[in-house]
Amino acid sequence: MAIITKLKIFNDPIYGFITIPNDRIFKIIAHPFFQRLRRITQMGMSYLVYPGAHHTRFHHALGCLHLMQKTIAILQFKGIDISEEEEEALQIAILLHDIGHGPFSHAMENSIVEGVSHEHISLLFMEEMNRDFNQSLTLAIEIFKGTYKRKFMNQLISSQLDMDRLDYLKRDSFYTGVPEGNINSERIITMLYVVKDNLVVEEKGIYSVEKFLVARRLMYWQVYLHKTSVSAEQLLIRVLKRAKELTDSGKKLQCSPALSFFLTNKISLENFDAVTLKIFAKLDDYDIVSAMKEWVEIDDYVLSNLCEMLLNRNLLKIKLKNKPADHGKLQKYREAVQKKHNLSEHEAAYFVFSGEISNVAYSSEKNKIQILHRNGKTTDVARASDQLNLKALSKEVTKYYICYPKDKD
């Protein structure tokens, strides 16, 4: 009797059925480190602006896997030699590229760990999993690090036109309901080619690339850097900073053991070891939300109110300007908060602060998107395009914000 191998598939709202190609990749997806991504929100606090934005890093990673499978098939069809080993390594590398994200995606990087990026933690996770999988992830790690000899493979993982960006723009557009981000990722993938070991886009795909870059600019201003999202994320960062500050001063806060570990220890690049990694792997969005539900009742005015603001979406007012915030106005708001709630200047600074956000849709300085012309020559997309606005998209735009309580306006 013939043995029937069960086809392993995921039903994705963006692409339909996503097929898991082999047992190793299925086991990687089933690994506890990867399953944690089901509990890490892809877009941080953006759901407070766009209620549908509750999709996770798990969704995104599977979407990237699907796009990588499509890309490999297209390149092989066009005669680009990609071995079975490289094919699997590319899929593993893109599947695990975001595995190091902490709760709400970026908040921890700016609060309770010091100078440890999610890319560094992703690499630590991959190296740990490599031991679990009998060193079969070694090539994937090399591609992820960008050190593999075949440059175009590194570019598929991390560049200005990689699988990561092709998925998250389309996916985030779908879940937020913002149509400006809905790119034609399939068309772009169909137009990919390799010249002199560099990833290029065939000339007839230039309009899809232009749309991709414009969509990226619009999604950053309209979604990722939406002022309410910025206000909420800054509040979350301050919740964690205040919790760590109180813990350092000897106050015991009710929270999960994993979160307690990061609050009570000074974690930096130097001491983020295997033990720390395993504790980090137990940390997700639920730890933070459950902690805030406890801390909202605490007798510290700062932490209690910051938690209440986030839990009940009673956020700080935020104003965007084209120039840095006026220091005098900032000080005036701070003094008013100090006086009203009997706070120190340091405590008032948790509620009145300024900062900046910047947006550059395309960098003409590094990892340029190359357009392949019919004559065999390649040109930077900003020069090849007849859209004048592409050159404008290459310029970094910075905006400055000030946050303060609504009753201070």
C-alpha positions as CSV (number, residue, x, y, z in Angstrom):
1,M,0.0,0.0,0.0
2,A,1.4,3.4,-1.0
3,I,2.2,5.8,1.9
4,I,0.4,9.1,1.5
5,T,2.4,12.2,2.6
6,K,0.1,14.8,4.1
7,L,0.5,18.1,2.4
8,K,1.2,20.8,5.0
9,I,-0.5,24.1,4.1
10,F,-1.6,27.4,5.7
11,N,-4.5,29.4,4.4
12,D,-3.4,33.0,4.2
13,P,-5.9,35.9,3.6
14,I,-3.4,37.6,1.3
15,Y,-2.0,34.8,-0.9
16,G,-4.3,31.9,-0.4
17,F,-2.7,28.6,0.3
18,I,1.0,28.7,1.5
19,T,2.7,25.3,1.1
20,I,5.4,24.1,3.5
21,P,8.0,22.5,1.3
22,N,9.6,19.9,3.6
23,D,9.7,18.4,7.0
24,R,12.7,20.5,8.2
25,I,10.9,23.8,7.5
26,F,7.7,22.5,9.0
27,K,9.7,21.5,12.2
28,I,11.2,25.0,12.3
29,I,7.8,26.5,12.2
30,A,6.7,24.2,14.9
31,H,9.6,25.1,17.1
32,P,8.7,27.1,20.3
33,F,10.9,30.0,19.3
34,F,9.0,30.4,16.1
35,Q,5.6,29.8,17.6
36,R,6.2,32.7,19.9
37,L,5.7,35.0,16.9
38,R,2.0,34.2,17.1
39,R,2.0,36.3,20.2
40,I,4.0,39.3,18.8
41,T,2.0,42.0,17.1
42,Q,3.4,42.9,13.7
43,M,2.5,46.6,14.0
44,G,3.0,47.4,17.6
45,M,0.4,49.8,18.9
46,S,-1.0,50.6,15.5
47,Y,-4.2,48.8,16.3
48,L,-5.2,51.8,18.5
49,V,-5.5,53.7,15.2
50,Y,-6.4,50.9,12.8
51,P,-8.6,48.3,14.7
52,G,-7.9,45.6,12.2
53,A,-4.1,45.7,12.7
54,H,-3.9,42.7,15.0
55,H,-1.9,40.5,12.7
56,T,1.3,39.0,14.0
57,R,5.0,38.4,13.1
58,F,3.9,34.8,12.5
59,H,1.6,35.8,9.7
60,H,4.3,38.0,8.2
61,A,7.0,35.3,8.3
62,L,4.8,32.8,6.5
63,G,4.0,35.5,3.9
64,C,7.7,36.1,3.3
65,L,8.3,32.4,2.9
66,H,5.6,32.2,0.3
67,L,7.1,35.1,-1.7
68,M,10.6,33.6,-1.5
69,Q,9.2,30.3,-2.9
70,K,7.7,32.3,-5.8
71,T,10.9,34.3,-6.4
72,I,13.1,31.1,-6.4
73,A,10.8,29.5,-8.9
74,I,10.9,32.6,-11.2
75,L,14.7,32.9,-11.1
76,Q,15.2,29.2,-11.8
77,F,12.7,29.4,-14.7
78,K,14.9,32.2,-16.1
79,G,18.0,30.1,-15.9
80,I,19.5,31.3,-12.6
81,D,21.2,28.4,-10.9
82,I,20.0,27.9,-7.4
83,S,20.8,24.5,-5.8
84,E,18.4,22.6,-3.5
85,E,20.6,23.5,-0.5
86,E,20.5,27.2,-1.4
87,E,16.8,27.0,-2.1
88,E,16.1,25.6,1.4
89,A,18.5,28.0,3.0
90,L,16.8,31.1,1.4
91,Q,13.5,29.9,2.7
92,I,14.8,29.3,6.2
93,A,16.6,32.7,6.3
94,I,13.5,34.7,5.3
95,L,11.3,32.6,7.6
96,L,13.5,33.5,10.6
97,H,14.5,37.0,9.7
98,D,12.2,38.6,12.3
99,I,12.3,35.9,15.0
100,G,14.2,38.2,17.4
101,H,11.4,40.8,17.8
102,G,10.2,41.4,21.3
103,P,6.8,42.4,22.7
104,F,4.9,44.8,20.4
105,S,7.8,44.5,18.0
106,H,10.1,47.5,18.9
107,A,9.2,48.7,22.4
108,M,11.8,46.6,24.3
109,E,14.7,47.7,22.1
110,N,14.1,51.3,23.3
111,S,13.4,50.6,27.0
112,I,14.5,47.5,29.1
113,V,17.3,46.2,27.0
114,E,20.3,48.4,26.1
115,G,21.7,48.5,22.6
116,V,20.4,45.0,21.6
117,S,18.6,45.1,18.2
118,H,16.0,42.6,17.1
119,E,18.4,41.6,14.3
120,H,21.1,40.6,16.8
121,I,18.5,38.6,18.8
122,S,17.3,37.0,15.6
123,L,20.8,35.8,14.9
124,L,21.1,34.4,18.4
125,F,17.9,32.5,18.0
126,M,19.0,31.1,14.6
127,E,22.3,30.0,16.1
128,E,20.5,28.3,19.0
129,M,18.1,26.6,16.6
130,N,21.0,25.5,14.4
131,R,22.2,23.4,17.3
132,D,18.7,21.9,17.7
133,F,18.6,21.1,13.9
134,N,22.0,19.4,13.7
135,Q,23.8,22.4,12.1
136,S,21.4,22.3,9.0
137,L,20.8,26.1,9.3
138,T,24.4,27.1,8.8
139,L,23.9,28.3,5.2
140,A,20.7,30.1,6.0
141,I,22.6,32.0,8.8
142,E,25.3,33.0,6.4
143,I,22.7,34.4,3.9
144,F,20.9,36.2,6.8
145,K,24.1,37.8,7.9
146,G,24.7,39.0,4.3
147,T,28.1,37.2,4.0
148,Y,27.2,34.5,1.5
149,K,29.3,34.5,-1.7
150,R,26.2,34.9,-3.9
151,K,25.2,38.6,-3.4
152,F,21.8,38.4,-4.9
153,M,20.7,35.8,-2.3
154,N,21.7,38.2,0.5
155,Q,19.7,40.9,-1.3
156,L,16.6,38.8,-1.3
157,I,16.7,38.7,2.5
158,S,17.8,42.3,3.1
159,S,17.8,45.1,0.6
160,Q,15.5,47.9,-0.7
161,L,13.4,45.4,-2.6
162,D,13.5,42.3,-0.4
163,M,10.8,39.7,0.5
164,D,10.3,41.4,3.9
165,R,9.2,44.7,2.4
166,L,7.2,43.1,-0.4
167,D,5.1,41.2,2.2
168,Y,4.7,43.7,5.0
169,L,3.5,46.6,2.8
170,K,0.8,44.4,1.2
171,R,-0.1,42.7,4.4
172,D,-0.2,45.8,6.6
173,S,-2.3,47.6,3.9
174,F,-4.8,44.7,4.0
175,Y,-5.1,44.6,7.8
176,T,-5.2,48.3,8.3
177,G,-7.6,48.9,5.4
178,V,-5.3,51.5,4.0
179,P,-5.3,50.9,0.2
180,E,-2.4,53.1,-0.6
181,G,0.0,50.4,0.5
182,N,-1.5,47.7,-1.7
183,I,1.5,46.8,-4.0
184,N,1.7,44.3,-6.8
185,S,4.3,42.0,-5.2
186,E,3.6,39.2,-7.7
187,R,4.3,41.5,-10.7
188,I,7.6,42.7,-9.1
189,I,8.7,39.2,-8.4
190,T,7.9,38.1,-11.9
191,M,10.2,40.9,-13.2
192,L,13.2,39.9,-11.0
193,Y,16.5,38.8,-12.6
194,V,20.2,38.5,-11.7
195,V,23.0,40.3,-13.5
196,K,26.6,40.0,-12.3
197,D,25.4,38.5,-9.1
198,N,23.1,41.5,-8.4
199,L,19.4,41.4,-8.1
200,V,17.8,43.6,-10.8
201,V,14.3,44.3,-12.1
202,E,13.5,44.0,-15.8
203,E,12.6,47.3,-17.5
204,K,9.0,46.4,-18.0
205,G,8.6,46.1,-14.2
206,I,9.6,49.7,-13.5
207,Y,6.1,51.0,-12.9
208,S,5.4,48.3,-10.3
209,V,8.6,49.4,-8.5
210,E,7.6,53.0,-8.7
211,K,4.3,52.1,-7.2
212,F,6.1,50.1,-4.5
213,L,8.3,53.1,-3.5
214,V,5.4,55.5,-3.4
215,A,3.3,53.0,-1.4
216,R,6.2,52.8,1.1
217,R,6.4,56.5,1.6
218,L,2.6,56.8,2.0
219,M,2.4,53.8,4.4
220,Y,5.1,55.3,6.6
221,W,3.4,58.7,7.0
222,Q,-0.2,57.3,7.1
223,V,0.3,54.2,9.2
224,Y,3.7,53.4,10.7
225,L,4.5,57.0,11.7
226,H,0.8,58.0,12.2
227,K,1.0,60.5,15.1
228,T,-1.3,58.5,17.3
229,S,0.7,55.4,16.8
230,V,3.9,57.3,17.7
231,S,2.2,58.7,20.8
232,A,1.1,55.2,21.9
233,E,4.5,53.6,21.3
234,Q,6.3,56.3,23.2
235,L,3.9,55.7,26.1
236,L,4.6,52.0,26.0
237,I,8.4,52.7,26.0
238,R,7.9,54.9,29.1
239,V,5.8,52.3,30.8
240,L,8.7,49.9,30.6
241,K,11.3,52.5,31.5
242,R,9.3,53.6,34.6
243,A,8.7,50.0,35.6
244,K,12.5,49.3,35.4
245,E,13.2,52.6,37.3
246,L,10.9,51.5,40.1
247,T,12.3,48.0,40.2
248,D,15.9,49.4,40.4
249,S,14.8,51.5,43.4
250,G,13.7,48.4,45.2
251,K,9.9,48.4,44.5
252,K,8.5,44.9,43.7
253,L,6.1,44.9,40.7
254,Q,3.7,42.2,39.9
255,C,4.5,40.7,36.5
256,S,5.5,37.4,34.7
257,P,8.8,35.9,35.7
258,A,10.2,36.6,32.2
259,L,9.3,40.3,32.3
260,S,10.6,40.4,35.9
261,F,14.0,39.1,34.8
262,F,14.4,42.0,32.3
263,L,13.2,44.6,34.8
264,T,15.5,43.4,37.6
265,N,18.7,42.8,35.5
266,K,20.7,45.2,33.4
267,I,20.7,43.5,30.0
268,S,23.0,44.7,27.2
269,L,24.9,43.3,24.2
270,E,27.7,42.0,26.4
271,N,25.6,39.8,28.7
272,F,22.7,38.8,26.3
273,D,23.8,35.1,26.6
274,A,22.0,31.7,26.0
275,V,20.3,31.9,29.4
276,T,19.0,35.4,28.7
277,L,17.8,34.2,25.2
278,K,15.7,31.4,26.7
279,I,14.1,33.8,29.1
280,F,13.5,36.3,26.2
281,A,11.8,33.5,24.3
282,K,9.1,33.4,27.0
283,L,8.4,37.0,26.6
284,D,5.6,38.3,24.4
285,D,2.8,40.9,24.1
286,Y,0.7,39.1,26.7
287,D,3.3,39.6,29.4
288,I,3.2,43.4,28.8
289,V,-0.6,43.7,28.7
290,S,-1.2,41.6,31.8
291,A,1.5,43.6,33.7
292,M,-0.1,46.9,32.7
293,K,-3.4,45.5,34.1
294,E,-1.7,45.0,37.4
295,W,0.3,48.2,37.4
296,V,-2.7,50.4,36.7
297,E,-3.6,49.8,40.4
298,I,-0.1,50.6,41.7
299,D,0.4,53.6,44.1
300,D,3.0,55.2,41.7
301,Y,1.2,58.0,39.9
302,V,3.5,57.9,36.8
303,L,3.3,54.1,36.1
304,S,-0.4,53.9,37.0
305,N,-1.4,56.7,34.7
306,L,0.8,55.6,31.8
307,C,-0.8,52.1,32.0
308,E,-4.3,53.6,32.2
309,M,-3.7,55.8,29.1
310,L,-2.7,52.7,27.0
311,L,-5.3,50.3,28.3
312,N,-8.2,52.7,27.8
313,R,-6.7,54.6,24.8
314,N,-6.7,57.8,26.7
315,L,-3.4,58.9,25.0
316,L,-1.3,62.0,25.2
317,K,-2.0,64.7,22.7
318,I,0.7,64.9,20.0
319,K,1.6,67.7,17.6
320,L,3.8,67.4,14.5
321,K,6.0,70.3,13.4
322,N,8.6,70.9,10.7
323,K,11.1,72.3,13.2
324,P,12.2,71.1,16.7
325,A,9.8,71.7,19.6
326,D,10.1,75.0,21.4
327,H,12.0,74.4,24.6
328,G,10.1,77.2,26.5
329,K,6.7,75.7,25.6
330,L,7.9,72.2,26.6
331,Q,9.1,73.5,30.0
332,K,5.8,75.4,30.5
333,Y,3.8,72.3,29.9
334,R,6.0,70.3,32.2
335,E,5.7,72.8,35.1
336,A,1.9,72.8,34.7
337,V,1.9,69.0,35.0
338,Q,4.3,69.1,38.0
339,K,2.1,71.6,39.8
340,K,-1.2,69.9,39.1
341,H,-0.2,66.4,40.2
342,N,2.6,67.3,42.7
343,L,5.3,65.6,40.6
344,S,9.0,66.1,40.3
345,E,10.5,67.5,37.1
346,H,11.8,64.0,36.3
347,E,8.3,62.5,36.8
348,A,6.6,65.2,34.7
349,A,9.0,64.4,31.8
350,Y,7.2,61.1,31.4
351,F,4.1,63.0,30.3
352,V,5.6,65.9,28.5
353,F,8.4,65.2,25.9
354,S,9.5,65.8,22.4
355,G,11.2,63.8,19.6
356,E,11.5,63.3,15.9
357,I,10.5,60.9,13.2
358,S,11.9,60.5,9.7
359,N,10.9,58.9,6.5
360,V,12.9,58.0,3.4
361,A,11.2,55.8,0.9
362,Y,14.3,55.1,-1.2
363,S,18.0,55.5,-0.5
364,S,20.1,56.2,-3.6
365,E,23.3,55.8,-1.5
366,K,23.2,52.0,-0.7
367,N,21.7,48.8,-2.1
368,K,20.2,50.6,-5.1
369,I,17.3,49.1,-7.0
370,Q,18.7,48.4,-10.4
371,I,16.6,48.4,-13.6
372,L,17.7,46.1,-16.4
373,H,17.2,47.7,-19.8
374,R,16.8,45.8,-23.1
375,N,20.3,46.7,-24.1
376,G,21.7,44.8,-21.1
377,K,22.7,47.9,-19.1
378,T,21.5,48.6,-15.6
379,T,20.4,51.9,-14.1
380,D,19.4,53.1,-10.6
381,V,15.6,53.2,-10.6
382,A,15.6,56.9,-9.5
383,R,17.4,57.7,-12.8
384,A,15.6,55.2,-15.0
385,S,12.1,56.4,-13.9
386,D,10.3,59.2,-15.7
387,Q,8.5,60.0,-12.5
388,L,10.2,63.1,-11.0
389,N,8.8,62.3,-7.6
390,L,11.1,59.3,-7.3
391,K,14.0,61.6,-6.8
392,A,12.0,63.4,-4.1
393,L,11.4,60.1,-2.4
394,S,15.1,59.7,-2.0
395,K,15.3,62.7,0.3
396,E,14.9,62.1,4.0
397,V,12.0,64.0,5.5
398,T,12.1,64.7,9.3
399,K,9.2,65.8,11.4
400,Y,9.4,66.8,15.1
401,Y,6.7,66.0,17.7
402,I,5.7,67.2,21.1
403,C,3.5,65.1,23.4
404,Y,1.6,66.4,26.4
405,P,-1.6,65.7,28.4
406,K,-4.8,66.8,26.6
407,D,-5.9,69.2,29.3
408,K,-2.7,71.3,28.8
409,D,-3.7,72.5,25.3
